[in-house]
């Protein structure tokens, strides 16, 4: 890399600090001192990627291995991409400024389907062939993991190795094997034949798929006889003993989450029927308060951040939340270090504790009712009532909160117009609760922010067999809400239905959609998750050009007997459980939190080998 030339280029782009590296706690090693060079690739901009806890965990985990150097690379914004291509320069990693081609392994994290075109673009910008079959041993091995890896098939043509589940242990095993092969003379196919035998690893080139005349999957065929029929996800059983960084890289510029992220547990017991994370991250595993306090101390001293966020899928469900929050506030309150409690239920925390939290640094209050009526919340198994929500906001208003964010979905299975209007009604009820209190208690300028996402069916959920609403149906529903919400105290925004329809294609797609992905990228699609970059017309033309019918994937209801593209993956949750939950949704029946009673999802037998957690039934 010509550093002088790069410096000249960075003067011409927005936010050059995205690309300079050199931040506090970044790791620099000498190339001659390491055996394996690993580029952690986040297929979105720096500000988004640097807010991702998983990146910080793996970055430090890998750099703790003496002969491994893990560097970072993020999707460059269009201004830098233009400059690099114009000057015939390759995409580089931040620590060494070396081209991605110089690395042994290029590892992508798959957090969002609409970042897939960025994956192809990042490889292309480093002159790395996007197709796995065209990459011989002179190119980096391309690997990927993350929640979207639970349907890897849309990326089968581009990624050499997929990691299913939590990567801390399996990635170390993978690198041990890679080191062994590199030291004796690396041959890509020989290595992959051994790698696919590691639990949690999927190598797509060792399989083929046959289809029925109606387009559904007929069967999967193994091309390598030792490749596993089923790929089981990996989990970390004891989070107290698992790796967690003592320091994290501190960005030069503001990021999406500019604070310490303290992971308090993994998994979720709620069982919301639309939620993929709640299924694929099972079982629930908590860290001890002692471990969390020690990790918080180390991160505060090594970063200088002024806020700690307790990170999990449902922070209010942490069994020792009051004890942990009290200890953190006792220690850091005088230093004005704030505590953020996302995904909070006020029935899990005391009035006094909430008052202490908001005194240090008051943030908005966020709820995710997901549906506007109790009937619809029962369908999706969102075990929360309007009384719960109103009671919570009343307490929060009395404590001085005046901004409330409400997250909903439209297009949910079985939804009616009454359910749509119920979203407006709930927002108005919250507004009325604010003003119906005694005058002397009313403080602040009320804002109720309503956000409506378009429902996208996801793999390994009870709704994976559902058809998505059409784009026109989504627009009709979001339009009804826009007309209904007239109060100046209530704002309303909604997700782009066109974007959500494409997301569903790749969430539910099989190997054939890979062709459309490559075509769309070649036709200029990148940063599709960014509204001003997304081009629906180009996408639809790309589907047509590729001979792919998006409606086959996103608007077709599926039978329980149909072979789904991800059926070869064992996430721990039995398919029979998902089918039963789908049937219960049709009857409006709920399933209780599995902390209260085991719901028989299968994780305890398939992954844990016993009870999922202490005191479980």
C-alpha positions as CSV (number, residue, x, y, z in Angstrom):
1,X,0.0,0.0,0.0
2,X,1.3,3.4,-1.0
3,X,0.7,5.3,2.3
4,X,1.3,8.7,0.8
5,X,-1.2,8.1,-1.9
6,X,-3.7,6.8,0.6
7,X,-3.3,9.9,2.8
8,X,-4.1,12.1,-0.3
9,X,-7.2,10.0,-1.0
10,X,-8.4,10.1,2.6
11,X,-8.5,13.9,2.4
12,X,-11.1,13.6,-0.3
13,X,-13.6,11.4,1.6
14,X,-16.2,11.8,4.3
15,X,-15.0,10.6,7.8
16,X,-11.4,9.6,6.9
17,X,-11.0,8.3,10.5
18,X,-13.1,5.3,9.4
19,X,-10.0,4.0,7.5
20,X,-6.9,5.2,9.4
21,X,-6.7,2.6,12.2
22,X,-4.4,3.3,15.1
23,X,-7.2,3.6,17.7
24,X,-6.6,3.0,21.4
25,X,-6.4,-0.8,22.1
26,X,-6.0,-1.7,18.4
27,X,-3.4,-4.5,18.0
28,X,-0.4,-4.3,15.7
29,X,2.0,-7.2,15.3
30,X,4.9,-7.8,12.9
31,X,4.1,-9.9,9.9
32,X,7.2,-11.9,10.3
33,X,6.2,-12.9,13.8
34,X,2.9,-14.5,12.9
35,X,1.9,-17.6,11.0
36,X,-1.8,-16.9,10.4
37,X,-3.2,-13.5,9.2
38,X,-6.9,-13.1,9.7
39,X,-9.1,-10.3,8.5
40,X,-12.3,-9.8,10.4
41,X,-14.6,-8.3,7.8
42,X,-17.8,-6.4,8.7
43,X,-19.9,-5.8,5.6
44,X,-21.1,-2.4,6.7
45,X,-19.6,1.0,7.6
46,X,-17.1,1.4,10.4
47,X,-19.6,3.1,12.8
48,X,-21.9,0.1,12.6
49,X,-19.2,-2.6,12.7
50,X,-17.4,-1.0,15.6
51,X,-20.6,-1.2,17.6
52,X,-20.8,-4.9,17.3
53,X,-19.8,-6.8,20.4
54,X,-19.0,-10.0,18.5
55,X,-16.3,-8.3,16.5
56,X,-14.6,-7.1,19.7
57,X,-14.7,-10.5,21.3
58,X,-13.2,-12.4,18.3
59,X,-10.7,-9.6,17.5
60,X,-9.2,-9.9,21.0
61,X,-9.6,-13.6,21.2
62,X,-7.6,-14.2,18.0
63,X,-5.0,-11.6,18.9
64,X,-4.4,-13.4,22.2
65,X,-3.0,-16.3,20.1
66,X,0.7,-15.5,19.6
67,X,1.1,-16.6,16.0
68,X,-2.3,-15.1,14.8
69,X,-2.8,-11.5,13.8
70,X,-6.4,-10.4,13.5
71,X,-7.1,-7.1,11.7
72,X,-10.3,-5.3,10.8
73,X,-11.9,-4.3,7.6
74,X,-15.2,-2.6,7.1
75,X,-17.2,-1.9,3.9
76,X,-15.9,1.4,2.6
77,X,-18.5,4.1,1.8
78,X,-19.0,4.8,-1.8
79,X,-16.7,7.9,-1.8
80,X,-13.7,5.8,-0.8
81,X,-14.6,2.9,-3.1
82,X,-14.6,5.3,-6.0
83,X,-11.2,6.7,-5.1
84,X,-9.7,3.3,-4.6
85,X,-11.0,2.0,-7.9
86,X,-10.0,5.1,-9.7
87,X,-6.5,4.9,-8.4
88,X,-6.2,1.1,-8.9
89,X,-5.8,0.4,-5.2
90,X,-7.1,-2.6,-3.3
91,X,-9.3,-2.7,-0.2
92,X,-7.1,-2.9,2.9
93,X,-7.2,-3.9,6.6
94,X,-6.9,-1.1,9.1
95,X,-4.0,-2.3,11.2
96,X,-1.4,-3.0,8.5
97,X,-3.0,-1.2,5.5
98,X,-2.2,-4.4,3.6
99,X,-4.6,-5.6,0.8
100,X,-7.1,-8.3,1.9
101,X,-5.3,-10.5,-0.6
102,X,-2.3,-10.7,1.8
103,X,-4.4,-12.6,4.4
104,X,-4.7,-16.3,5.0
105,X,-8.4,-16.0,6.1
106,X,-11.1,-13.5,5.4
107,X,-13.9,-13.9,7.9
108,X,-17.2,-12.2,7.3
109,X,-19.9,-11.7,10.0
110,X,-23.4,-12.2,8.7
111,X,-25.8,-10.0,10.7
112,X,-28.2,-8.9,8.0
113,X,-29.3,-10.3,4.7
114,X,-29.2,-6.9,3.0
115,X,-25.5,-6.6,3.5
116,X,-24.8,-9.6,1.2
117,X,-23.9,-7.5,-1.8
118,X,-21.3,-5.7,0.3
119,X,-19.6,-9.0,0.9
120,X,-19.1,-9.5,-2.8
121,X,-18.1,-6.0,-3.3
122,X,-15.4,-6.1,-0.6
123,X,-13.9,-9.2,-2.1
124,X,-13.9,-7.7,-5.5
125,X,-12.3,-4.5,-4.3
126,X,-9.3,-6.6,-3.1
127,X,-9.2,-8.4,-6.5
128,X,-10.3,-11.6,-4.8
129,X,-12.7,-13.7,-7.0
130,X,-16.2,-13.7,-5.5
131,X,-16.9,-17.3,-6.4
132,X,-15.3,-19.9,-4.2
133,X,-14.6,-22.2,-7.1
134,X,-12.3,-19.6,-8.7
135,X,-10.2,-19.1,-5.5
136,X,-7.3,-21.4,-5.4
137,X,-4.9,-21.7,-2.4
138,X,-3.2,-18.4,-3.4
139,X,-6.3,-16.5,-2.2
140,X,-7.6,-16.1,1.3
141,X,-10.0,-18.7,2.6
142,X,-13.4,-17.0,2.9
143,X,-15.3,-18.0,6.0
144,X,-18.5,-16.6,7.5
145,X,-20.6,-16.9,10.7
146,X,-23.4,-15.1,12.6
147,X,-27.2,-15.3,12.7
148,X,-27.7,-15.3,9.0
149,X,-25.4,-18.3,8.7
150,X,-28.4,-20.4,9.9
151,X,-29.5,-20.2,6.2
152,X,-26.1,-20.3,4.4
153,X,-27.5,-21.4,1.1
154,X,-27.9,-18.0,-0.6
155,X,-24.1,-17.5,-0.1
156,X,-23.1,-21.1,-0.9
157,X,-21.3,-20.0,-4.1
158,X,-19.2,-17.4,-2.5
159,X,-18.2,-18.6,1.0
160,X,-15.8,-21.6,1.6
161,X,-16.7,-22.3,5.2
162,X,-19.7,-21.4,7.4
163,X,-19.6,-21.4,11.2
164,X,-22.9,-22.3,12.9
165,X,-23.5,-21.1,16.4
166,X,-21.0,-19.4,18.8
167,X,-17.5,-19.2,17.4
168,X,-15.1,-18.8,20.3
169,X,-14.2,-22.4,20.6
170,X,-14.8,-23.7,17.1
171,X,-12.8,-20.9,15.5
172,X,-9.8,-21.8,17.7
173,X,-10.1,-25.5,16.6
174,X,-10.4,-24.4,13.0
175,X,-7.2,-22.3,13.2
176,X,-5.3,-25.2,14.9
177,X,-6.2,-27.3,11.9
178,X,-5.3,-24.5,9.4
179,X,-2.0,-24.1,11.1
180,X,-1.2,-27.8,10.8
181,X,-2.1,-27.8,7.1
182,X,-0.2,-24.6,6.4
183,X,3.0,-25.9,8.1
184,X,3.0,-29.1,6.0
185,X,1.9,-27.5,2.7
186,X,-1.6,-26.1,2.4
187,X,-4.0,-27.6,-0.2
188,X,-7.4,-26.0,-0.1
189,X,-9.5,-29.1,-0.8
190,X,-7.6,-31.4,1.6
191,X,-8.0,-28.8,4.3
192,X,-11.7,-28.4,3.8
193,X,-12.2,-32.2,3.9
194,X,-10.9,-32.2,7.4
195,X,-12.5,-28.9,8.4
196,X,-16.0,-30.1,7.6
197,X,-15.6,-32.8,10.3
198,X,-15.4,-30.2,13.0
199,X,-18.7,-29.9,14.8
200,X,-20.4,-26.5,13.9
201,X,-18.7,-26.2,10.5
202,X,-20.4,-26.4,7.1
203,X,-18.5,-26.6,3.8
204,X,-21.1,-26.1,1.0
205,X,-19.0,-27.4,-1.8
206,X,-19.3,-31.0,-0.5
207,X,-23.1,-31.0,-1.1
208,X,-25.5,-30.6,-4.1
209,X,-29.2,-30.1,-4.2
210,X,-31.9,-31.6,-6.4
211,X,-35.3,-29.9,-7.0
212,X,-38.8,-31.1,-7.8
213,X,-40.6,-29.8,-10.8
214,X,-42.6,-27.4,-8.6
215,X,-39.3,-25.8,-7.5
216,X,-39.2,-27.2,-4.0
217,X,-36.2,-29.2,-2.8
218,X,-36.3,-32.9,-3.6
219,X,-33.1,-33.9,-1.7
220,X,-29.6,-33.0,-0.7
221,X,-26.7,-35.0,-2.1
222,X,-23.3,-35.5,-0.4
223,X,-20.4,-35.1,-2.8
224,X,-17.9,-36.1,-0.1
225,X,-18.9,-39.3,1.7
226,X,-17.4,-38.2,5.1
227,X,-19.2,-34.9,5.2
228,X,-21.9,-34.8,7.9
229,X,-25.5,-35.2,7.0
230,X,-26.5,-32.8,9.7
231,X,-24.5,-29.8,10.9
232,X,-25.0,-29.1,14.6
233,X,-24.5,-25.6,16.0
234,X,-21.8,-24.9,18.6
235,X,-22.5,-23.3,22.0
236,X,-20.4,-22.1,24.9
237,X,-21.7,-23.9,27.9
238,X,-20.0,-21.8,30.7
239,X,-19.9,-18.1,30.0
240,X,-18.0,-17.4,33.2
241,X,-15.1,-19.4,31.7
242,X,-15.5,-18.2,28.1
243,X,-13.3,-15.5,26.7
244,X,-14.3,-11.9,27.1
245,X,-12.0,-8.9,26.2
246,X,-10.4,-7.0,29.0
247,X,-10.1,-4.0,26.6
248,X,-11.8,-3.0,23.4
249,X,-10.8,-0.7,20.5
250,X,-11.9,2.9,21.2
251,X,-12.9,4.6,17.9
252,X,-11.8,8.1,17.0
253,X,-15.3,8.9,15.7
254,X,-18.7,8.5,17.1
255,X,-20.3,5.1,16.5
256,X,-23.8,3.7,16.7
257,X,-23.2,2.4,20.3
258,X,-20.5,4.5,21.8
259,X,-20.2,2.7,25.1
260,X,-19.1,-0.4,26.9
261,X,-21.3,-3.4,26.0
262,X,-21.3,-5.9,28.9
263,X,-22.8,-9.2,27.8
264,X,-24.8,-10.5,30.8
265,X,-26.2,-13.7,29.3
266,X,-27.0,-15.5,26.0
267,X,-30.2,-17.0,24.9
268,X,-33.9,-16.1,25.6
269,X,-36.7,-18.0,27.3
270,X,-39.6,-15.9,26.0
271,X,-40.4,-17.8,22.8
272,X,-41.8,-15.0,20.6
273,X,-42.8,-16.9,17.4
274,X,-41.4,-14.3,15.0
275,X,-38.0,-14.1,16.6
276,X,-35.1,-16.0,15.1
277,X,-32.6,-14.9,17.8
278,X,-34.8,-16.4,20.5
279,X,-34.6,-19.8,18.9
280,X,-31.1,-20.0,17.5
281,X,-29.3,-18.6,20.6
282,X,-30.9,-21.1,23.0
283,X,-30.2,-22.3,25.7
284,X,-30.0,-19.4,28.2
285,X,-26.7,-19.1,30.0
286,X,-26.0,-16.3,32.5
287,X,-22.7,-14.9,33.7
288,X,-22.2,-14.5,37.4
289,X,-22.4,-11.0,39.0
290,X,-18.7,-11.5,40.1
291,X,-17.6,-12.1,36.5
292,X,-19.6,-9.1,35.2
293,X,-18.2,-6.7,37.9
294,X,-14.7,-7.8,37.1
295,X,-15.2,-7.3,33.3
296,X,-16.8,-3.9,33.9
297,X,-13.9,-2.7,35.9
298,X,-11.4,-3.8,33.3
299,X,-13.3,-2.2,30.4
300,X,-13.9,1.1,32.2
301,X,-10.2,1.5,33.0
302,X,-9.0,0.5,29.6
303,X,-11.4,2.5,27.4
304,X,-12.5,5.7,29.3
305,X,-16.1,5.1,28.2
306,X,-18.8,6.9,30.3
307,X,-21.7,4.4,29.9
308,X,-22.2,0.7,30.4
309,X,-24.9,-1.1,28.5
310,X,-26.1,-4.4,29.8
311,X,-26.2,-6.5,26.6
312,X,-28.5,-9.4,26.0
313,X,-31.7,-10.4,24.1
314,X,-33.8,-9.5,27.1
315,X,-31.9,-7.7,29.8
316,X,-35.0,-7.6,32.2
317,X,-34.9,-11.4,32.3
318,X,-31.4,-11.5,34.0
319,X,-32.0,-13.3,37.3
320,X,-29.5,-11.1,39.2
321,X,-30.3,-7.8,37.5
322,X,-31.1,-5.8,40.6
323,X,-28.0,-7.0,42.4
324,X,-25.8,-6.3,39.3
325,X,-27.2,-2.8,38.6
326,X,-27.0,-1.8,42.2
327,X,-23.4,-2.8,42.5
328,X,-22.5,-1.0,39.3
329,X,-24.3,2.2,40.4
330,X,-22.7,2.1,43.8
331,X,-19.3,1.9,42.2
332,X,-19.6,4.3,39.3
333,X,-22.4,6.7,40.1
334,X,-20.1,9.4,41.5
335,X,-17.9,9.2,38.4
336,X,-21.0,10.0,36.3
337,X,-20.6,6.7,34.5
338,X,-24.1,5.8,33.2
339,X,-25.9,2.5,33.1
340,X,-28.1,1.6,30.1
341,X,-30.7,-1.1,30.6
342,X,-32.1,-2.0,27.2
343,X,-34.9,-4.5,26.7
344,X,-36.1,-3.7,30.2
345,X,-39.2,-4.7,32.1
346,X,-40.0,-2.6,35.1
347,X,-41.4,-5.6,37.0
348,X,-37.7,-6.8,37.1
349,X,-36.3,-3.7,38.7
350,X,-37.2,-1.5,41.7
351,X,-38.5,2.0,41.7
352,X,-35.5,3.3,43.6
353,X,-33.1,1.7,41.2
354,X,-34.8,3.2,38.2
355,X,-34.6,6.6,39.8
356,X,-30.8,6.1,40.3
357,X,-30.3,5.0,36.7
358,X,-32.1,8.1,35.3
359,X,-30.2,10.5,37.5
360,X,-26.9,9.7,36.0
361,X,-27.8,9.6,32.3
362,X,-31.4,9.5,31.2
363,X,-32.1,7.8,27.9
364,X,-35.4,7.2,26.1
365,X,-37.8,4.5,27.2
366,X,-38.1,1.7,24.7
367,X,-40.8,-1.0,24.4
368,X,-41.4,-3.6,21.7
369,X,-45.1,-4.6,22.0
370,X,-44.8,-5.8,18.3
371,X,-48.6,-5.8,17.9
372,X,-51.3,-3.4,18.7
373,X,-53.9,-5.7,20.1
374,X,-53.9,-8.5,22.7
375,X,-55.3,-11.0,20.2
376,X,-52.3,-10.4,17.9
377,X,-49.8,-10.4,20.8
378,X,-51.2,-13.8,21.7
379,X,-50.7,-15.1,18.2
380,X,-47.1,-14.1,18.2
381,X,-46.6,-15.3,21.8
382,X,-45.6,-11.8,23.0
383,X,-46.6,-12.4,26.6
384,X,-47.2,-8.8,27.6
385,X,-50.5,-7.0,28.1
386,X,-51.5,-3.4,27.6
387,X,-51.9,-3.1,31.3
388,X,-48.2,-4.1,31.7
389,X,-47.1,-1.4,29.3
390,X,-49.3,1.3,30.7
391,X,-48.2,0.5,34.2
392,X,-44.6,0.6,33.2
393,X,-44.8,4.0,31.4
394,X,-46.8,5.5,34.3
395,X,-44.0,4.6,36.6
396,X,-41.4,5.9,34.1
397,X,-43.3,9.2,33.6
398,X,-43.4,9.7,37.4
399,X,-39.6,9.3,37.4
400,X,-39.2,12.0,34.8
401,X,-39.1,10.1,31.5
402,X,-41.0,11.9,28.7
403,X,-39.8,10.1,25.5
404,X,-41.2,6.7,24.7
405,X,-40.2,4.5,21.7
406,X,-42.6,1.8,20.6
407,X,-41.6,-0.9,18.1
408,X,-44.3,-2.8,16.2
409,X,-44.5,-5.1,13.2
410,X,-47.1,-5.0,10.4
411,X,-47.9,-8.0,8.2
412,X,-47.9,-10.5,11.0
413,X,-49.7,-13.9,10.4
414,X,-53.4,-13.5,10.9
415,X,-53.3,-9.8,11.2
416,X,-56.5,-7.7,10.6
417,X,-57.2,-4.0,10.1
418,X,-58.3,-3.8,13.7
419,X,-54.8,-5.0,14.7
420,X,-53.3,-2.2,12.6
421,X,-55.5,0.5,14.2
422,X,-54.6,-1.0,17.6
423,X,-51.1,0.3,17.1
424,X,-52.4,3.8,17.0
425,X,-54.7,3.2,20.0
426,X,-51.9,1.9,22.2
427,X,-49.7,4.9,21.3
428,X,-52.6,7.3,22.1
429,X,-53.3,5.5,25.4
430,X,-49.7,6.1,26.4
431,X,-49.9,9.8,25.5
432,X,-53.1,10.1,27.5
433,X,-51.5,8.4,30.5
434,X,-48.8,11.2,30.5
435,X,-51.3,14.0,30.5
436,X,-53.9,12.4,32.8
437,X,-51.6,12.6,35.9
438,X,-51.7,15.4,38.4
439,X,-50.4,18.6,36.9
440,X,-47.4,18.9,39.3
441,X,-46.2,15.5,38.2
442,X,-46.1,16.4,34.5
443,X,-42.5,17.1,33.5
444,X,-40.8,17.4,30.1
445,X,-42.1,17.5,26.6
446,X,-43.8,14.2,25.7
447,X,-42.7,12.4,22.6
448,X,-44.2,9.0,21.6
449,X,-42.2,7.6,18.7
450,X,-44.0,4.7,16.8
451,X,-41.9,2.6,14.5
452,X,-43.4,-0.2,12.3
453,X,-41.2,-2.9,10.7
454,X,-42.5,-5.2,8.0
455,X,-42.7,-8.8,9.1
456,X,-40.1,-11.0,7.5
457,X,-40.4,-14.8,8.1
458,X,-37.1,-16.2,9.4
459,X,-35.6,-19.8,9.5
460,X,-36.0,-21.8,12.7
461,X,-39.1,-19.9,13.9
462,X,-42.7,-21.1,14.0
463,X,-43.4,-18.6,11.2
464,X,-40.8,-20.0,8.8
465,X,-43.6,-21.6,6.8
466,X,-45.6,-18.3,6.4
467,X,-46.0,-16.2,3.3
468,X,-45.0,-12.6,3.6
469,X,-47.4,-9.8,2.7
470,X,-47.0,-8.4,-0.7
471,X,-45.4,-5.0,-1.1
472,X,-48.8,-3.4,-1.9
473,X,-50.3,-5.0,1.2
474,X,-47.5,-3.6,3.3
475,X,-47.9,-0.1,1.8
476,X,-51.7,-0.3,2.4
477,X,-51.2,-1.1,6.1
478,X,-48.4,1.5,6.7
479,X,-50.5,4.0,4.9
480,X,-53.5,3.4,7.1
481,X,-51.4,4.0,10.2
482,X,-49.9,7.2,8.7
483,X,-53.5,8.6,8.1
484,X,-54.7,7.5,11.6
485,X,-51.9,9.0,13.6
486,X,-52.6,12.7,13.7
487,X,-51.5,13.8,17.2
488,X,-48.4,16.0,17.2
489,X,-47.1,14.2,20.3
490,X,-47.0,10.9,18.4
491,X,-44.5,10.5,15.5
492,X,-44.6,7.6,13.1
493,X,-42.1,5.9,10.9
494,X,-42.0,2.6,9.0
495,X,-39.6,0.3,7.3
496,X,-39.5,0.2,3.5
497,X,-41.8,-2.6,2.4
498,X,-39.7,-3.1,-0.8
499,X,-36.5,-3.6,1.2
500,X,-38.3,-6.1,3.5
501,X,-39.5,-8.1,0.6
502,X,-36.0,-8.5,-0.7
503,X,-34.7,-9.4,2.8
504,X,-37.3,-12.2,2.9
505,X,-36.0,-13.7,-0.3
506,X,-32.5,-14.1,1.1
507,X,-33.7,-15.1,4.6
508,X,-35.8,-17.9,3.1
509,X,-33.9,-18.6,-0.2
510,X,-32.1,-21.6,-1.4
511,X,-29.0,-21.9,-3.6
512,X,-30.7,-20.6,-6.7
513,X,-31.0,-17.1,-5.3
514,X,-27.2,-16.8,-5.3
515,X,-27.3,-16.1,-9.0
516,X,-29.7,-13.1,-8.4
517,X,-27.4,-11.8,-5.6
518,X,-24.4,-11.8,-7.9
519,X,-26.4,-10.2,-10.8
520,X,-27.7,-7.5,-8.5
521,X,-24.2,-6.7,-7.3
522,X,-22.9,-6.5,-10.8
523,X,-25.8,-4.2,-11.6
524,X,-24.6,-1.8,-8.9
525,X,-26.4,-2.9,-5.7
526,X,-24.4,-2.2,-2.6
527,X,-25.3,-0.9,0.9
528,X,-28.9,-2.2,0.3
529,X,-29.7,-1.8,4.0
530,X,-29.3,2.0,3.6
531,X,-32.5,3.5,2.2
532,X,-30.8,6.1,0.0
533,X,-28.7,3.3,-1.7
534,X,-31.4,0.6,-2.0
535,X,-32.8,0.4,-5.6
536,X,-35.8,-1.9,-5.8
537,X,-36.1,-1.6,-9.6
538,X,-32.5,-2.8,-10.1
539,X,-33.2,-5.7,-7.8
540,X,-36.4,-6.8,-9.5
541,X,-34.6,-6.6,-12.9
542,X,-31.8,-8.6,-11.5
543,X,-34.2,-11.4,-10.4
544,X,-35.7,-11.4,-13.9
545,X,-32.3,-11.4,-15.5
546,X,-31.2,-14.4,-13.3
547,X,-34.4,-16.4,-13.9
548,X,-35.3,-16.2,-10.2
549,X,-38.9,-15.6,-9.0
550,X,-38.7,-13.8,-5.7
551,X,-42.4,-14.6,-5.0
552,X,-41.5,-18.3,-4.8
553,X,-39.5,-17.5,-1.7
554,X,-41.2,-14.6,0.1
555,X,-44.9,-15.0,-0.8
556,X,-45.5,-18.7,-0.8
557,X,-46.9,-20.5,2.2
558,X,-45.0,-23.8,2.8
559,X,-46.2,-27.2,3.9
560,X,-44.8,-28.8,7.0
561,X,-43.6,-31.7,4.9
562,X,-41.5,-29.5,2.5
563,X,-37.7,-29.8,2.8
564,X,-36.5,-26.3,3.7
565,X,-33.1,-25.1,2.6
566,X,-31.8,-25.0,6.2
567,X,-33.2,-28.3,7.3
568,X,-29.8,-29.9,7.4
569,X,-28.8,-27.6,10.3
570,X,-29.5,-28.6,13.9
571,X,-29.9,-25.5,16.0
572,X,-31.0,-27.5,19.0
573,X,-34.7,-26.7,18.6
574,X,-36.8,-29.6,17.3
575,X,-38.9,-29.0,14.2
576,X,-41.8,-30.7,15.9
577,X,-41.7,-27.9,18.5
578,X,-41.8,-25.2,15.8
579,X,-44.7,-26.9,14.1
580,X,-46.6,-27.1,17.4
581,X,-46.0,-23.5,18.1
582,X,-47.2,-22.6,14.6
583,X,-50.5,-24.5,15.3
584,X,-50.9,-22.8,18.6
585,X,-50.6,-19.4,16.9
586,X,-53.5,-20.3,14.7
587,X,-55.6,-20.9,17.8
588,X,-54.3,-17.8,19.6
589,X,-52.8,-19.9,22.3
590,X,-49.7,-18.7,24.2
591,X,-46.7,-20.7,25.5
592,X,-45.3,-19.6,28.8
593,X,-41.8,-18.5,29.5
594,X,-39.6,-21.6,29.8
595,X,-38.1,-20.3,33.0
596,X,-41.4,-21.1,34.5
597,X,-42.0,-24.5,32.8
598,X,-40.0,-26.4,30.2
599,X,-41.8,-26.1,26.9
600,X,-40.1,-29.1,25.3
601,X,-38.2,-27.3,22.5
602,X,-35.5,-29.9,22.6
603,X,-32.4,-27.8,23.4
604,X,-31.9,-29.4,26.8
605,X,-31.5,-32.9,25.2
606,X,-29.9,-31.9,21.9
607,X,-27.3,-29.4,23.1
608,X,-27.1,-29.3,26.9
609,X,-27.5,-33.0,27.9
610,X,-29.6,-32.0,30.9
611,X,-31.6,-29.1,32.3
612,X,-31.0,-25.8,30.4
613,X,-30.4,-23.8,33.5
614,X,-30.3,-24.0,37.3
615,X,-33.7,-24.7,38.9
616,X,-35.3,-25.4,35.5
617,X,-38.0,-28.1,35.4
